[in-house]
Amino acid sequence: MTTVTLIGKPDCHLCDVAREVVETVVSDLDENDVEIVELSIHDDPALYAQWWEKIPVVLIDDRLHAHWRVSPDRLRAALEDAG
């Protein structure tokens, strides 16, 4: 199973947009192929230190895929390659 991790924070417009993109792309795939994990930089000082300037951040299997803006086509291709 591939894990998509979305790192953001509450009340973040770009984070909301990224979440929509991730959910839309993942909904087109087999539900057993991809797990979505959401983390907040407010809950983890290490995440804050690493990513606060780049949120939202999307990781695929703990590797950076994108930050700030998420392309649906690029995410779909990366998830198909990961699967």
C-alpha positions as CSV (number, residue, x, y, z in Angstrom):
1,M,0.0,0.0,0.0
2,T,1.2,3.5,-0.9
3,T,1.0,6.2,1.8
4,V,0.2,9.8,0.8
5,T,1.0,12.2,3.7
6,L,-0.4,15.7,3.6
7,I,1.4,18.0,6.0
8,G,-0.4,21.3,6.7
9,K,-2.1,23.3,9.4
10,P,-5.7,24.4,10.3
11,D,-7.1,27.4,8.5
12,C,-4.7,27.1,5.6
13,H,-6.4,27.8,2.3
14,L,-3.6,26.1,0.2
15,C,-3.8,23.1,2.6
16,D,-7.5,22.8,1.9
17,V,-6.9,22.9,-1.9
18,A,-4.2,20.3,-1.6
19,R,-6.5,18.0,0.4
20,E,-9.1,18.3,-2.3
21,V,-6.6,17.4,-5.0
22,V,-5.3,14.4,-3.0
23,E,-8.7,13.1,-2.1
24,T,-10.0,13.5,-5.7
25,V,-7.0,11.7,-7.2
26,V,-7.0,8.9,-4.6
27,S,-10.8,8.4,-5.1
28,D,-10.1,7.4,-8.7
29,L,-7.7,4.6,-7.6
30,D,-8.5,1.3,-5.9
31,E,-9.3,2.1,-2.3
32,N,-6.9,-0.6,-1.0
33,D,-3.9,0.9,-2.9
34,V,-3.5,4.2,-1.2
35,E,-3.7,5.4,2.4
36,I,-4.0,9.2,3.2
37,V,-2.4,10.5,6.4
38,E,-2.8,14.1,7.5
39,L,-0.4,15.7,9.9
40,S,-0.4,19.2,11.3
41,I,2.8,21.3,11.9
42,H,1.1,22.5,15.0
43,D,1.1,19.1,16.6
44,D,4.8,18.2,16.0
45,P,7.7,20.6,16.6
46,A,9.9,18.6,14.2
47,L,7.4,18.9,11.4
48,Y,7.1,22.6,12.1
49,A,10.8,23.1,12.0
50,Q,11.2,21.2,8.7
51,W,8.1,22.3,6.7
52,W,6.6,25.5,8.1
53,E,7.7,27.6,5.1
54,K,6.5,25.0,2.5
55,I,3.0,23.8,3.6
56,P,1.1,22.2,2.3
57,V,3.5,19.4,1.7
58,V,2.7,16.1,0.0
59,L,4.9,13.0,0.7
60,I,4.5,9.7,-1.1
61,D,5.9,6.9,1.0
62,D,7.8,9.5,3.1
63,R,9.5,11.1,0.0
64,L,8.7,14.7,-1.0
65,H,6.3,14.9,-3.9
66,A,5.2,18.5,-3.8
67,H,4.8,21.6,-1.7
68,W,2.7,24.7,-1.9
69,R,0.7,23.5,-5.0
70,V,-0.3,20.0,-6.0
71,S,-0.8,19.0,-9.6
72,P,-3.5,16.4,-10.0
73,D,-1.9,14.9,-13.1
74,R,1.5,14.8,-11.6
75,L,0.2,13.2,-8.4
76,R,-1.9,10.6,-10.3
77,A,1.2,9.6,-12.4
78,A,3.4,9.4,-9.2
79,L,0.8,7.2,-7.5
80,E,0.4,4.9,-10.5
81,D,4.2,4.6,-10.6
82,A,4.4,3.8,-6.9
83,G,1.7,1.2,-7.2
